[in-house]
Every structure is written in C-alpha cells, then in structure tokens.
Amino acid sequence: MEELKLMFIDLDSTLTARNQQLDLEWLNKIIRLNPELKENNIYLTIATSKPASYAESILQTINGEVPAVCENGSIIYTPINSMVLKNNLVPKKFDKTISKIESLIEKKLGNDYIKQSGREASISLIPKRKTTITAYDEIRKLLRKFDVNIIYSETTIDIQAIGITKMSGIEQIIRKLGLDMDNTACISDSINDYTMLEKIGYPCCTNNAKDKIKKLVTDRNGYISKNDYTQGVYYCIKKYSFIKA
C-alpha cells in the first residue's frame, strides 16, 4: 500500500455519538496523537454533512491544518486562513435554486421541518414529526422539478447540487495537496459514505457502523475498530498510523 498521508474523519455517529456529544476523554487522546502524526507527515481532517462553522470548531480542537469537506462535499473549509469555498461542481446559479426550494418548503411544509442554519451551498432539514425515510419521500416528490440531489441520514434530509458528494470534495482536496486516493484514509459509519470508503486507499470504520459498511471495509481488507464512536476513531487512527503509544 502507498504511504498514508491524510485521514478524513466523519462526524455524526463516528467522531460524535448519536446524541451529538463528544467523548472528551477519547477526543483528548486523539489530540495527544496529533504531534506524532504530524512528525510522520500524517494529517487529520474532517468529512462531514455539517456546515463549515461546525467543522471549524472540531478542527480547532484537534489542531487540524488540512482542508475539510463540509455540507456533504458542497463546501471546502481551509482552517489555516478560515477560507470557505464552494466545491467546483456546485453550479454558479445554485444559490437561486436554494432560495426557490426554501421558499417552496416554507410555503408547503413550513411547520413540519426545522431548517439548519449556517449552510453556504446546500439545505439541511430536520423533520419534526416524521422519520427521515418518510420525510425523504415527501421532499423528493415536492422537489421533483428541481435538478438536485436529496439524501437522508438518521436525523436529517440534505438537499444539494447534482454530482456533489463527500468523495467529490475529497478529490478536490487531494488534488490540491498533490496526493491521491492511495495516500488517504477514511473513518466512517454511514451508508452515505459508501462511495468514499469504496475508493479511498485506507478504508476503516467504527464498531457502530452499518453492516453494509462493515462488509465493504472487510471486503477491501480495511480495519473495523472493536469500539464505537470517538474511541473507535482513536483506534482506527492508531491502526493505520502505526503509532504504538
């Protein structure tokens, strides 16, 4: 395998638990790994559905220096200069599409969803009284005339430009850094990250990952931590960085 240089960490249900809480004990252990990682030219960053402001706080905590993938790939956030850039694949007029969609949802379904704030190039909705699968079907029918990608997780419905994925954001970052997939790891738990784990050089997941994700990681000779969430991330990092401490 190629030498590992970069590790992307998913946030929801990976670095953070389902209640969005950080395990500070194990997060501090990850932070303490970082100096040795950097000495070995291995860098940690984030690939998340969250907006740049959320990723910024995590990167500050773990002393991350490398650009992060935010909003499922719609946004690239660079911590060194706090620069927020849209993915090159986001259409130039997509802001107008977002405004039209938000107005339509507010008019038709305004009391049924909470719109998450801080988004630069996508929409994220939290259903108030529906499962995300039911909400996904409702939103998909409402927006059938729009050329957008609609995905759902356990808690949210995300609406973004066609062709935008975390993988497309990762590709943009590694090209900028002069790396390739074989130099790169990904730690995740979610079906939405299947493509990422399918293409990345070092696939790994936490113990709480979906069965389909675990099978993919196993089939690709990757690593499945025996631990959940933040603790699982810690052991994934140690496994692929070969740090013994």
N, C-alpha and C positions, 0 to 999 in steps of 0.2 A: 504494500500500500504506500501511497505518497505520504510525505511528512505532513502531519496535522499543523495547521496554522490558525484556523479560525473556528469558533464554536458558536452556533446560533442556539439560543435557549427560548423555547416557547414560555409564555407566562401563565395563562389561565389553565388551571388543573395540572400544571407542570411545575414551574417555579413557585407558583402560589396554589393553595388548596382551593377547593370548590367554593368556599366562603370568601375567597379573595384575600385571605390572610397570609402573610409571610411568616414562615417559621424562622424567627430571628436567630435562634441558636445555630441552625444549619446554614442560614444565609451568611452568618459571620464566619463559618468555616470555609465557605466558598470564597469570601473576601480574603481570607488569610492564604488561600491557594494562589491568589492572583499575582503576587510579586514573582513567585517561582514560574508561573505560567509565562509571564512576560519575559523573564530571563531566557526561556526556551522558545521565544517568539510565537507563543500561542495566545490568542486574544479571545475574550468572551464578549458576546454581544447578544442582542435580543431580536427575535422574530415573533411579532405579536399582532393580534387584531386590535389592540389598544391604540389610542392616539399617541402622538409624539410626546406630549406632556407627561404621560404615564411612563413611557419608556425612558424619558429623560431622568425621572426620579430613580428608577431602578439602576440605570447606568451610573448615575452619580454614587449610588450606594455601593455598587460593586467595583467602582473605579474603571468603568468601561470606556475605551477610547475609540473603538471602531464603529462605523455607522450601523444603525439598527433598522430593521424592517418594521414598519408600523402600519396600522389600518389594513392588515392582510396583504401588504405589498403596495398599497396606493401611495405610501409616503416613505421616504428615506430620511432618517434623522441622523445628523452628524454631531456627536457630543462635543467635539473639540471647539467648534465655533457656533454651536447651537443652531445650525442651519437645518431648516425643514424644506425638503424638495419633493415635488411630485414625481412618482415613477414616470419614466419616459413614455410608457404605454398609455398613460391617462390622457384622453383627448383634450385638446386645448379648450373646448367649449363645455367640458363636463360640469363645470360649476353651474351653468344654466340648467343642465339636466337635473342636477341635485336640487336646485331651487324648485323646479317644477314638481319633482317627486315629493319633496317635503310639503309643498302646498296641497298636493293631492291627498297625501296621507292624513294631513291635518284636517282636511275637509271631510274625508270619508271615514277615517278611523282614529281621529284625534284623541278620543277618550280611552282607547284600547292599548296605546303604546306610550312608552317613555323614550324620548329621543336622547341619546347620549351626547354630551357636549364635547367640544374640543376637536371635532373632526375637520380635516382640511380637504379631503378628496373622496369621502365616502359617507354613508349614513349607517348608523347602528341603532337598532330599536330593541327595546326590552318589552315583551308582551306583559300586560298586567294580569290577564285572566286566562291566557291560553298557553298550551305547550308550544315550544318553538317549532315543532313539526307542523302543528295546526296553523300557527301564525305564518309559517313559511308558505304554505299553500294559499293562504289568504292574500299575502303580499304579492306573491307571484302572479295571481290572477289579476290583481289590481294594476300591476305594472307590466302587463303582457305587451303593451305597445312600446315600452321603453327598451332600448338596447343596453341592458345592464345584466350583471351577474349577481344573483341573490343566493346567499349561503346562510346556513343556520348552525348554531352551536347549542350547548345545553341551556344557555341563558339569553342569547341574542340572535337577531336577524340582521345580517350585514348586506348592504347594497353598494356595489362598486362597479367600476368600468369593466367591460368585457376584456378578458385577457389578463386581468390583474390577479396575481396570486402571491403568496409569500415567496414562492420559488422565483417568480419574475423579479421580485425585489432583491433576493439573494444574488441572482445572476448579475444584476446591475452593480451590486456592491463588490462582488469578487472580481468583476472585470476592472473596476476602478482600482482595486488593490493589486491587480496583476496576479491573481490566484486562479484556481479552477476548482471544480467540484471535488476532485480527489484530495484537495488540501483542507476540506471543510467538513465539519460535523454538525449534526442537528440533534437536539434533545426535545422530544415532544411526546404527547399522549393522544392527540386528536386525529380523527378521520380527515379533518380539513387539511392536515399536514401530510397526508399520504404521499402526494407528489414530491414534496420536499425530501422525505425520508427515502423515497424511491430513487432519487437522483444523486443525493449527497454521498460523499465518499465514506463518511463515518456515521451510519445511522444508529441512533440509540433512543431508548425510551425509559420512562419511569414505570414502576410496577403497576401503577393505577391506569396505565394506557389501555385503550380499547383492544379487544382481542385481534381485530384485523391489523392494527398497528404492530402488535407483538409478533404476529405471524410474518409480516413484512420484514421486520427487523431480524427475526430468526432466519428467514429465507436468504437475507443478504449478509448473513454472518456478522450482524451487528451485536450490540450489547443491550440487554434488558436488566436494569437495576432491580435488585430484590426489595428496594424501598420505594415509597411513594413520594410524590411532590418534591419539596426542596431537598430533602435528604437523598432522594433518588437522583436528583440533578447532581448533587455533590459527588456521588459515587460514579456517575457517568463521566464527569469531568476527570476524576482520578483515573478511571479505567483507560481513557484514551490519551491522557497526557502523560501517563506512566509515572505520575508523582506518587511516591511511596509514603510520604509523611501523613 
